[in-house]
Amino acid sequence: MSPIRRRAGRGRAAEPAPLDDALERAAADLGIPAGDALSALERAWEDIVGASAAPHARPVAVVDGRLSVEVDSAPIATELRYQEARIVEATNAALGLLGAPGAVRRLRLRVR
């Protein structure tokens, strides 16, 4: 497999792109926030979903505008579904994505 190469300007040869740059660019093209976004979300999670729900739900991914959350019971999933608009807004605020490409637009809840 050949290395990822930067596009060459007119008259210049292409040079290999650092892997982290290539991955960041690919993630942005897919609508995935920066790699540290999930860590930031985990740190702010209790403020986002509330102290009673936080121990029972955890964010697992942000992909293509959808925040995937694992919950440990159906009642917690129902509670979060009712709060979806507020949670989406708080998530985007915590990630600094308000109105930005890649912003969270909806939740995906999965009972584990």
Secondary structure, DSSP 8 states (H G I E B T S, - for coil): ----B----TT----B--HHHHHHHHHHHTT---TTHHHHHHHHHHHHH-TTTGGGEEEEEEETTEEEEEESSHHHHHHHHHTHHHHHHHHHHHHT-TTSTT---EEEEEE-
